Amino acid sequence: MAITGEIENKTVSYADFEKYENEVVTIKGTIHNIRMMSDFAFVIVRTARETIQCVYSEEFSSYRMSEDVKEECAAKITGKIVAGVQKDGSKRYELQIHDIQLLSHPADIPPVVITKKQVNCDLSTNLDYRPVTLRNPKERAIFKLQEGIARGFREFLMKQGFTEIRSPKINFAGAEGGTNVFKLDYFGKQVYLAQSPQLYKQALVAVYEKVFEIAPVFRAEHHDTSRHLNEYISMDFEMGFIDSFEDIMNMETGALKYIMNLLKIEYKNEVDLLHIDIPEITEIPTLKFMEAKEILMKKFKYQPTDMKDFDPEEEQLLGKYAKKQFNSDFIFITHYPSKKRPFYTMDDPEDPEYTLSFDLLFRGLEITSGGQRVHDYNEQVAKMQKLGMNPEEFATYLMLHKYGAPPHGGLGIGLERLTMHLLGAKNVREATMFPRDINRVSP
């Protein structure tokens, strides 16, 4: 037998039902729910992206459904497609069962009920039984939607001439500095899990000019909050030959427009099922850091405790301000203080106390950090020394600067945080397939 790579689609999906109305077809899926009536039964079959209503009755064929047909059995079901009319006048198709061929049997009853519209248990239980709870249509829709976000990010950037890269996750040093890095014993040598792909995507700007990556990053932060994870997916890009850091903000705005439009069109089923309020983006307003602080103090009578960053309540207030003042779900905050930004961030030539950097807030939550990078060798070495860093420890990183680098900058978007706020969820773990935090390393 020869393997040709030609894939034959042996079953149909619900999207094909209109084409095959009144014909006998075969579907594959998992028995999601069985509802027995007096003289018939509804058998709901869960496929990769949908649930299909099948109806069993002795009137349809000589097949007789046995007690072996149970929820969570994998099955191949043959039947006739018939159409009914819904209240709105549209057609809804179902499958009249002629035969069920069981492909596997569960050894036990699921520990959590997944056949309801949503999983009714606390978040901790939901996460404990994640391989099971993700089978619930609403739970799995979250991560199909998340696929759309990452797909939109990738598609848009590739249309803009970006190259997708793969940077290592075991590194010689932490990209962000500080102590929030996971240390590893690497054959007797101390190394670190990557905090970000920053140092590598900068190096590759001089190779490909515009690069991006969608990959996990790791932060050894002792946070146990609703918005922090110790491993999350960062959607990063870096672009060279920029005129200013506004070029980066424009690129992100374009990417977000593309993503939201993609979700509306190609992920409509998930958007509708999850009742997602997709934001309309025409333009995104900007405020300088100190302007935002003044608004918080004057307009909201809020007295900040940290003049180098924003706390969660400040972010929420700025989100409300953006919505009321600009009718925008997003707002860029620019020119963060130099003391708060990483060593590779370019200081503002007009006021070195601040940087050519920004965060993007979405409905009152920070989802992006970015800015222009230092590209001059002497300037980068001087900044490292000023911060008490030893440039010799970053010799491979400084190759970029030493041997010539274009003006460049970039950003990172937290995929789970963006998903979380699209969902209107209260905890980022709800938007994380298998969360890793200070308390959880399984399943």
LOLUM-548182 format. One line per 10 residues: number of its first residue (from 1); for each residue x, y, z of C-alpha. Coordinates in steps of 0.25 Angstrom, whole numbers, plus 2048, in hexadecimal, padded with zeros to 3 digits. Layout:
REM residues N
NUM = X:Y:Z | ...;
END
This chain:
REM residues 443
1 = 800:800:800 | 805:80E:7FC | 802:81A:805 | 7FF:826:7FB | 7FC:831:805 | 7EE:833:7FF | 7E4:835:80A | 7D6:82F:808 | 7CB:835:810 | 7C3:829:813;
11 = 7B8:830:81C | 7B0:83D:81B | 7AF:849:825 | 7A3:851:828 | 7A7:85C:81E | 7A5:851:813 | 797:84D:818 | 78F:857:80F | 796:851:803 | 792:843:807;
21 = 784:846:80B | 77C:839:80B | 788:830:808 | 78E:826:811 | 79C:82A:816 | 7A6:826:821 | 7AC:82F:82B | 7B7:82C:836 | 7B7:832:844 | 7B5:82F:853;
31 = 7A7:82D:859 | 7A6:83A:861 | 798:838:867 | 78C:82E:866 | 77E:833:869 | 774:828:86A | 766:82B:867 | 759:822:867 | 75B:81C:859 | 768:822:853;
41 = 775:828:858 | 77E:834:855 | 78C:830:853 | 795:83C:853 | 7A2:83A:84C | 7AF:842:84F | 7B8:844:843 | 7C5:84D:843 | 7BE:85A:842 | 7AF:858:843;
51 = 7A4:84F:849 | 79A:848:840 | 78C:844:844 | 789:836:841 | 77B:82F:843 | 779:820:846 | 76C:81A:844 | 768:80B:840 | 760:811:834 | 76D:816:82D;
61 = 774:808:82A | 775:7FA:82F | 781:7FF:838 | 77E:7FE:847 | 787:806:851 | 78D:7FE:85C | 791:802:86A | 79F:802:866 | 79D:80F:85F | 7A1:819:86A;
71 = 7A6:827:86C | 7B4:829:868 | 7B4:81D:85F | 7BC:820:852 | 7B3:81B:846 | 7B0:81B:837 | 7A1:81E:835 | 79A:81C:828 | 78D:823:825 | 784:82B:81C;
81 = 785:83A:81D | 777:841:81F | 774:850:820 | 76B:857:82A | 767:866:82B | 76B:86E:837 | 763:87A:83D | 76B:884:835 | 767:87C:828 | 775:877:826;
91 = 778:868:823 | 77E:85F:82E | 783:851:82A | 783:844:832 | 787:836:82F | 77D:82B:830 | 785:81F:835 | 786:813:82C | 793:80D:833 | 79D:80F:83E;
101 = 7AA:809:83E | 7B2:80B:84B | 7C1:80D:84A | 7C4:80E:859 | 7BE:80D:866 | 7C1:816:873 | 7C5:80E:87F | 7BF:818:889 | 7B4:823:88A | 7BA:831:888;
111 = 7BD:837:896 | 7B7:845:891 | 7AA:847:889 | 7AE:84C:87B | 7A1:84B:874 | 79A:857:87A | 79C:865:872 | 7A8:868:87B | 7B0:860:886 | 7AA:863:893;
121 = 7B5:861:89D | 7C0:86A:8A3 | 7CC:86E:89B | 7D5:865:8A3 | 7CD:859:8A0 | 7CC:85D:892 | 7DB:85E:891 | 7DD:851:898 | 7D5:849:88E | 7D9:852:882;
131 = 7DA:846:878 | 7CC:843:87B | 7C6:851:87D | 7CC:856:870 | 7C2:84D:869 | 7B7:856:86D | 7B3:85E:860 | 7B5:86C:867 | 7C2:868:86D | 7C8:863:861;
141 = 7C2:86F:859 | 7CB:878:861 | 7D8:872:85C | 7D2:871:84D | 7D1:880:84F | 7DF:881:854 | 7E4:87A:848 | 7DD:885:840 | 7E4:890:847 | 7F2:889:845;
151 = 7EE:886:837 | 7EA:894:834 | 7F7:899:83A | 7FF:890:831 | 7F8:892:824 | 7F8:8A1:826 | 807:8A2:829 | 80A:899:81D | 802:8A1:814 | 80B:8AD:819;
161 = 818:8A6:815 | 81C:8A0:823 | 823:893:825 | 81F:889:82F | 82A:885:838 | 82D:87B:843 | 836:87F:84F | 83C:876:85A | 835:875:867 | 841:872:86F;
171 = 84A:87E:870 | 857:883:875 | 851:88F:87C | 843:895:87F | 83E:89F:874 | 837:8A8:87E | 842:8A8:889 | 83D:8A7:897 | 83A:89A:8A0 | 82E:895:899;
181 = 835:88A:891 | 834:87B:893 | 842:876:895 | 846:868:88F | 852:85F:891 | 857:85D:883 | 862:852:884 | 868:859:890 | 866:867:88A | 85B:871:88F;
191 = 852:875:884 | 844:87B:883 | 836:879:87D | 833:884:873 | 82B:890:879 | 829:895:86A | 82F:893:85D | 834:8A1:85D | 843:89F:85C | 842:896:850;
201 = 837:89D:848 | 840:8AA:849 | 84B:8A2:844 | 843:89D:838 | 83E:8AB:834 | 84C:8AD:82E | 849:8A0:826 | 83B:8A0:822 | 837:8AF:825 | 829:8AB:82B;
211 = 827:89E:833 | 81C:898:83C | 81A:88D:846 | 80F:886:84D | 814:87E:858 | 814:87C:867 | 81C:884:871 | 81F:882:880 | 81F:88C:88B | 823:887:899;
221 = 81A:891:8A0 | 813:88D:8AD | 806:893:8A9 | 7F9:88C:8AC | 7EF:895:8A6 | 7E4:894:89B | 7ED:89B:890 | 7FB:894:892 | 800:887:88D | 80E:881:88E;
231 = 80E:87C:880 | 806:883:875 | 806:884:866 | 80C:891:861 | 809:896:853 | 816:89E:850 | 81B:8A6:844 | 827:8AF:841 | 828:8B8:835 | 834:8BF:830;
241 = 837:8CD:829 | 82C:8D3:831 | 82A:8E3:831 | 825:8E3:83F | 81E:8DA:849 | 811:8DE:843 | 814:8D5:837 | 813:8C9:841 | 806:8CE:847 | 800:8D0:839;
251 = 804:8C1:835 | 7FD:8BC:842 | 7F1:8C4:83F | 7F0:8BE:831 | 7F2:8B0:837 | 7E7:8B2:841 | 7DD:8B7:836 | 7E1:8AB:82E | 7DF:8A1:83A | 7D1:8A7:83E;
261 = 7CC:8A6:82F | 7D1:898:82E | 7CA:894:83B | 7BD:89A:836 | 7BD:892:829 | 7C4:885:82B | 7C2:883:839 | 7B3:888:83A | 7AE:87A:840 | 7B8:87C:84C;
271 = 7B5:88B:84D | 7A6:889:84D | 7A7:87D:857 | 7B0:885:861 | 7A8:892:85F | 7B5:899:85B | 7B4:8A8:85A | 7BE:8AA:84F | 7C4:8B8:850 | 7C3:8C2:844;
281 = 7D1:8C8:841 | 7D2:8D4:838 | 7DE:8DB:83F | 7E4:8D9:84D | 7E6:8E6:855 | 7F3:8E9:85D | 7F7:8EF:86A | 804:8F2:86F | 807:8EC:87D | 807:8F8:885;
291 = 7FB:8FD:87E | 7F4:8F1:882 | 7F8:8F3:890 | 7F3:901:890 | 7E5:8FC:88B | 7E5:8F2:896 | 7E8:8FC:8A1 | 7DF:907:89B | 7D3:900:894 | 7D2:8F4:89D;
301 = 7D8:8FA:8AA | 7E1:8EE:8AB | 7EE:8EF:8B2 | 7F9:8E6:8AC | 802:8DF:8B5 | 80C:8DC:8AA | 811:8E7:8A0 | 819:8DD:898 | 80D:8D4:894 | 7FE:8D1:895;
311 = 7F7:8C8:89F | 7EB:8C0:89A | 7E1:8CA:89F | 7E8:8D5:897 | 7E7:8CD:88B | 7D8:8CA:88D | 7D6:8D9:88E | 7DE:8DC:882 | 7D6:8D2:87A | 7C9:8D9:87F;
321 = 7CF:8E6:87B | 7D3:8E1:86D | 7C5:8DC:86B | 7BE:8E8:86F | 7C7:8F2:869 | 7CB:8EB:85C | 7C0:8E0:85B | 7CC:8D7:85A | 7CE:8C9:861 | 7DD:8CB:85F;
331 = 7E7:8D6:864 | 7F6:8D7:862 | 7FE:8DD:86E | 80B:8E2:869 | 818:8E8:86F | 81A:8DF:87B | 825:8E3:885 | 833:8DE:882 | 834:8D7:890 | 828:8CE:88D;
341 = 82C:8C9:87F | 837:8BF:87B | 845:8C2:877 | 843:8C1:868 | 838:8CC:868 | 83C:8D9:861 | 83B:8E5:86A | 834:8F1:865 | 83F:8FB:85F | 836:907:864;
351 = 835:902:872 | 83D:8F6:876 | 835:8F3:882 | 82B:8ED:879 | 82B:8E3:86E | 826:8E1:860 | 81E:8D6:865 | 80F:8D3:867 | 805:8C9:86D | 7F7:8C6:866;
361 = 7EB:8C5:86F | 7DF:8BD:86B | 7D2:8C0:873 | 7DB:8C4:87F | 7E5:8B9:87E | 7F4:8B9:879 | 7F5:8AF:86E | 802:8B5:867 | 80F:8BB:86A | 818:8C0:85F;
371 = 821:8CB:85A | 82D:8D0:853 | 83A:8C9:856 | 848:8CE:858 | 850:8CB:84B | 85D:8D2:84D | 868:8CA:853 | 86E:8D5:85C | 861:8D9:860 | 85D:8CB:864;
381 = 86A:8C8:86C | 869:8D6:873 | 85A:8D3:877 | 85E:8C5:87C | 869:8CB:885 | 860:8D5:88A | 857:8CA:88F | 862:8C3:895 | 862:8B8:88B | 86F:8B1:885;
391 = 86F:8B3:876 | 879:8A7:875 | 86E:89E:87A | 865:8A2:86E | 870:8A1:863 | 868:898:85A | 85C:8A2:85B | 865:8AE:858 | 86A:8A8:84B | 85D:8AE:845;
401 = 862:8BC:849 | 871:8BA:848 | 86F:8B6:839 | 864:8BF:835 | 855:8C0:838 | 84A:8C8:831 | 841:8D0:83A | 837:8C6:83F | 82C:8C3:849 | 821:8B9:84C;
411 = 817:8B4:856 | 811:8A8:85D | 802:8A5:85F | 7FD:89B:869 | 7F4:892:862 | 7ED:88D:86E | 7EA:89B:874 | 7E5:89F:866 | 7DC:893:866 | 7D8:895:874;
421 = 7D3:8A3:872 | 7CC:89F:865 | 7C4:895:86D | 7C1:89F:878 | 7C7:894:881 | 7CC:897:890 | 7D8:88E:890 | 7E3:88C:885 | 7E3:87D:888 | 7D5:87C:882;
431 = 7DC:880:875 | 7E8:877:877 | 7E7:869:872 | 7F0:862:87D | 7F4:86E:886 | 802:86E:88D | 802:877:89A | 809:876:8A7 | 7FF:86C:8AC | 7FC:863:89F;
441 = 805:85B:896 | 7FB:850:892 | 7F3:84B:88B;
END
